[in-house]
Amino acid sequence: MKRKVEIFTAGCPVCDPVVKLVKETSCENCEIIIYDLVKQCEEKTCTDKMVAYGINQVPSVVVNGKLLDCCDRGITKQDLVNAGIGQA
């Protein structure tokens, strides 16, 4: 099953390790989309998604439209695996 993984970042040294961790953990069934909120994105799609998902801080990870609960305490590899990232 294909998983849509959306990473919300500020392109900073705190966010970069999470982006790297998601990329390292993912598999061919993961579609990764990175939203750099500092750079914004076309037609403000990323900020609309941020509001819709209830994101209050970065980095945050959304898998198949669901914000991971771990985003307020730090994202670990186990959190990503529990969300189905990296699993065929």
C-alpha positions, 0 to 999 in steps of 0.5 A: 500500500502506498503511503503519502508522507508529508514533512513540514519543516522550516529548513533549519538544523532542528528539522533537517535530521527529521527529514533525513530520518524519514528518507532513511526509513522510507521504502518504495511504497512511501511518497515523500513530500517536503513542505518548507514553510519558510520558503512557502509553496505555490498557491499557499498549499503548504500553509493550508495543509498546516492549518488543516492538520493542526500543525503548531510546530515544526518539524511535523510529519503527516502520514496518509493525512494523519499528523503523528502524535510524536511531533510535539515531543520529538520524532523517532525512527520507531514512531515512523515505523509505527506509522507504517513508514518503511513497510512494504 
